[in-house]
Amino acid sequence: MRHRACILLALLLPGAANARPLGQPEISLTEREGLYHLRAIFFVPADPQTVWDVLTDYDHVARFVSSVTKSQTLDRQGNAILIRQVIVGRLYFFFRRLHLKLRVEEEPLRAIRFEDVLGADFVHYQGSWILREKTGGSEVSYELAARPRFTLPTFLVKNLFARSGRRLVEEMRKEMMRRQSGRH
């Protein structure tokens, strides 16, 4: 009887039925007038330094993020960095290579803010990674606001951003855990 009461209580608690496994990214995507807002948050059992090292490994990100084919630091002046990236967007039979020149501002062990200054494939491309230390690891938030120059039906672009965003945060989280396990 006690077991049934616990199950019933869990079902009645707000959000209990929608609870996600610990560490699984929580992702939301909205679109308004062609501007797509992607937000993701996840917990990773890795210390802040390990998380930071992965987030700022700009020249090697193509090794652990499948959508990045090239990433190169062009200039670094303190916490201001200029990075060239080529990413590949894939959805069903659609394939597109996208070029970015990211102006990055770092707030060490806390935040990374970035913006595309090239404007070749996006009218607007701006976002951030925010890092918070938590008991047993770190909480990582990712946000991106983007308006592509290319035109596809909204439902396809939303699907592309949702899949790409989920894959990005999952691959980043996996690399954070891999590096953390190598430190012990």
One Martini backbone bead per residue (centre of mass of N, CA, C, O) as a GRO file, in nm:
protein
  184
    1MET     BB    1   0.058   0.063  -0.021
    2ARG     BB    2   0.296   0.260   0.004
    3HIS     BB    3   0.390   0.234  -0.292
    4ARG     BB    4   0.130   0.354  -0.421
    5ALA     BB    5   0.147   0.631  -0.283
    6CYS     BB    6   0.417   0.717  -0.409
    7ILE     BB    7   0.326   0.705  -0.702
    8LEU     BB    8   0.089   0.901  -0.676
    9LEU     BB    9   0.254   1.141  -0.574
   10ALA     BB   10   0.444   1.161  -0.820
   11LEU     BB   11   0.208   1.218  -1.026
   12LEU     BB   12   0.101   1.487  -0.871
   13LEU     BB   13   0.350   1.625  -0.905
   14PRO     BB   14   0.492   1.879  -1.040
   15GLY     BB   15   0.682   1.743  -1.308
   16ALA     BB   16   0.727   1.435  -1.257
   17ALA     BB   17   0.649   1.320  -1.542
   18ASN     BB   18   0.884   1.529  -1.676
   19ALA     BB   19   1.125   1.414  -1.575
   20ARG     BB   20   1.468   1.411  -1.601
   21PRO     BB   21   1.747   1.284  -1.625
   22LEU     BB   22   2.036   1.318  -1.497
   23GLY     BB   23   2.191   1.549  -1.731
   24GLN     BB   24   1.984   1.591  -1.921
   25PRO     BB   25   1.895   1.791  -2.154
   26GLU     BB   26   1.731   2.102  -2.160
   27ILE     BB   27   1.517   2.194  -2.436
   28SER     BB   28   1.450   2.501  -2.621
   29LEU     BB   29   1.230   2.628  -2.892
   30THR     BB   30   1.193   2.937  -3.067
   31GLU     BB   31   0.977   3.142  -3.287
   32ARG     BB   32   1.016   3.485  -3.429
   33GLU     BB   33   1.026   3.623  -3.719
   34GLY     BB   34   1.294   3.426  -3.788
   35LEU     BB   35   1.378   3.397  -3.481
   36TYR     BB   36   1.591   3.178  -3.309
   37HIS     BB   37   1.551   3.016  -2.983
   38LEU     BB   38   1.801   2.860  -2.794
   39ARG     BB   39   1.777   2.638  -2.506
   40ALA     BB   40   2.014   2.507  -2.259
   41ILE     BB   41   2.038   2.256  -1.990
   42PHE     BB   42   2.301   2.112  -1.773
   43PHE     BB   43   2.443   1.842  -1.604
   44VAL     BB   44   2.787   1.783  -1.486
   45PRO     BB   45   3.038   1.556  -1.359
   46ALA     BB   46   3.223   1.841  -1.343
   47ASP     BB   47   3.448   2.059  -1.313
   48PRO     BB   48   3.489   2.384  -1.404
   49GLN     BB   49   3.765   2.351  -1.549
   50THR     BB   50   3.682   2.129  -1.745
   51VAL     BB   51   3.451   2.278  -1.877
   52TRP     BB   52   3.617   2.522  -1.972
   53ASP     BB   53   3.819   2.365  -2.148
   54VAL     BB   54   3.604   2.276  -2.352
   55LEU     BB   55   3.469   2.553  -2.428
   56THR     BB   56   3.785   2.671  -2.505
   57ASP     BB   57   3.850   2.452  -2.747
   58TYR     BB   58   3.848   2.588  -3.042
   59ASP     BB   59   4.077   2.423  -3.219
   60HIS     BB   60   3.923   2.118  -3.124
   61VAL     BB   61   3.605   2.088  -3.160
   62ALA     BB   62   3.597   1.891  -3.415
   63ARG     BB   63   3.662   1.627  -3.240
   64PHE     BB   64   3.359   1.652  -3.058
   65VAL     BB   65   3.192   1.808  -3.292
   66SER     BB   66   3.020   1.709  -3.572
   67SER     BB   67   2.935   2.004  -3.701
   68VAL     BB   68   3.241   2.064  -3.692
   69THR     BB   69   3.502   2.123  -3.940
   70LYS     BB   70   3.600   2.419  -3.835
   71SER     BB   71   3.849   2.570  -3.600
   72GLN     BB   72   3.989   2.909  -3.563
   73THR     BB   73   4.219   3.110  -3.428
   74LEU     BB   74   4.289   3.451  -3.515
   75ASP     BB   75   4.248   3.607  -3.228
   76ARG     BB   76   4.413   3.734  -2.916
   77GLN     BB   77   4.290   3.961  -2.644
   78GLY     BB   78   4.269   3.816  -2.386
   79ASN     BB   79   3.909   3.786  -2.365
   80ALA     BB   80   3.944   3.832  -2.677
   81ILE     BB   81   3.803   3.654  -2.959
   82LEU     BB   82   3.879   3.518  -3.289
   83ILE     BB   83   3.664   3.296  -3.486
   84ARG     BB   84   3.673   3.036  -3.719
   85GLN     BB   85   3.384   2.870  -3.869
   86VAL     BB   86   3.269   2.542  -3.974
   87ILE     BB   87   2.943   2.429  -4.040
   88VAL     BB   88   2.701   2.157  -4.038
   89GLY     BB   89   2.384   2.127  -4.184
   90ARG     BB   90   2.151   1.859  -4.103
   91LEU     BB   91   1.845   1.744  -4.287
   92TYR     BB   92   1.809   1.481  -4.416
   93PHE     BB   93   1.860   1.607  -4.746
   94PHE     BB   94   1.987   1.842  -4.603
   95PHE     BB   95   2.276   2.058  -4.682
   96ARG     BB   96   2.496   2.289  -4.494
   97ARG     BB   97   2.745   2.525  -4.514
   98LEU     BB   98   2.872   2.726  -4.242
   99HIS     BB   99   2.984   3.063  -4.184
  100LEU     BB  100   3.205   3.187  -3.921
  101LYS     BB  101   3.273   3.488  -3.718
  102LEU     BB  102   3.376   3.496  -3.389
  103ARG     BB  103   3.300   3.701  -3.124
  104VAL     BB  104   3.471   3.664  -2.814
  105GLU     BB  105   3.375   3.663  -2.461
  106GLU     BB  106   3.546   3.619  -2.160
  107GLU     BB  107   3.456   3.476  -1.829
  108PRO     BB  108   3.625   3.312  -1.631
  109LEU     BB  109   3.442   3.036  -1.521
  110ARG     BB  110   3.140   3.161  -1.639
  111ALA     BB  111   3.161   3.303  -1.949
  112ILE     BB  112   3.034   3.298  -2.295
  113ARG     BB  113   3.037   3.530  -2.564
  114PHE     BB  114   2.873   3.543  -2.893
  115GLU     BB  115   2.940   3.665  -3.242
  116ASP     BB  116   2.860   3.718  -3.563
  117VAL     BB  117   3.068   3.916  -3.809
  118LEU     BB  118   3.021   3.815  -4.106
  119GLY     BB  119   2.718   3.741  -4.234
  120ALA     BB  120   2.682   3.507  -4.452
  121ASP     BB  121   2.443   3.300  -4.303
  122PHE     BB  122   2.372   3.537  -4.093
  123VAL     BB  123   2.203   3.802  -3.959
  124HIS     BB  124   2.184   3.640  -3.680
  125TYR     BB  125   2.444   3.552  -3.419
  126GLN     BB  126   2.382   3.481  -3.073
  127GLY     BB  127   2.555   3.394  -2.756
  128SER     BB  128   2.589   3.143  -2.477
  129TRP     BB  129   2.791   3.040  -2.195
  130ILE     BB  130   2.704   2.905  -1.873
  131LEU     BB  131   2.868   2.871  -1.551
  132ARG     BB  132   2.793   2.646  -1.267
  133GLU     BB  133   2.851   2.558  -0.959
  134LYS     BB  134   2.797   2.232  -0.818
  135THR     BB  135   2.712   1.969  -0.659
  136GLY     BB  136   2.916   1.737  -0.828
  137GLY     BB  137   2.957   1.997  -1.035
  138SER     BB  138   2.792   2.130  -1.333
  139GLU     BB  139   2.624   2.403  -1.481
  140VAL     BB  140   2.493   2.436  -1.816
  141SER     BB  141   2.440   2.710  -2.040
  142TYR     BB  142   2.259   2.761  -2.354
  143GLU     BB  143   2.254   3.024  -2.607
  144LEU     BB  144   2.056   3.102  -2.912
  145ALA     BB  145   2.038   3.358  -3.165
  146ALA     BB  146   1.883   3.307  -3.495
  147ARG     BB  147   1.915   3.434  -3.844
  148PRO     BB  148   1.886   3.317  -4.140
  149ARG     BB  149   1.945   3.357  -4.487
  150PHE     BB  150   1.813   3.113  -4.543
  151THR     BB  151   1.542   2.929  -4.706
  152LEU     BB  152   1.297   2.760  -4.515
  153PRO     BB  153   1.084   2.602  -4.366
  154THR     BB  154   1.016   2.642  -4.041
  155PHE     BB  155   0.999   2.339  -3.957
  156LEU     BB  156   1.289   2.274  -4.061
  157VAL     BB  157   1.454   2.478  -3.899
  158LYS     BB  158   1.361   2.387  -3.620
  159ASN     BB  159   1.465   2.100  -3.649
  160LEU     BB  160   1.760   2.173  -3.699
  161PHE     BB  161   1.810   2.328  -3.434
  162ALA     BB  162   1.721   2.109  -3.235
  163ARG     BB  163   1.919   1.885  -3.323
  164SER     BB  164   2.182   2.048  -3.310
  165GLY     BB  165   2.160   2.137  -3.015
  166ARG     BB  166   2.148   1.859  -2.886
  167ARG     BB  167   2.411   1.751  -3.001
  168LEU     BB  168   2.599   1.962  -2.890
  169VAL     BB  169   2.545   1.922  -2.580
  170GLU     BB  170   2.605   1.619  -2.576
  171GLU     BB  171   2.902   1.638  -2.682
  172MET     BB  172   3.008   1.826  -2.466
  173ARG     BB  173   2.936   1.652  -2.220
  174LYS     BB  174   3.099   1.405  -2.299
  175GLU     BB  175   3.377   1.552  -2.297
  176MET     BB  176   3.370   1.641  -2.003
  177MET     BB  177   3.359   1.351  -1.887
  178ARG     BB  178   3.615   1.241  -2.018
  179ARG     BB  179   3.812   1.447  -1.887
  180GLN     BB  180   3.738   1.395  -1.593
  181SER     BB  181   3.822   1.090  -1.588
  182GLY     BB  182   4.133   1.167  -1.655
  183ARG     BB  183   4.184   1.317  -1.360
  184HIS     BB  184   4.155   1.033  -1.172
   0.00000   0.00000   0.00000
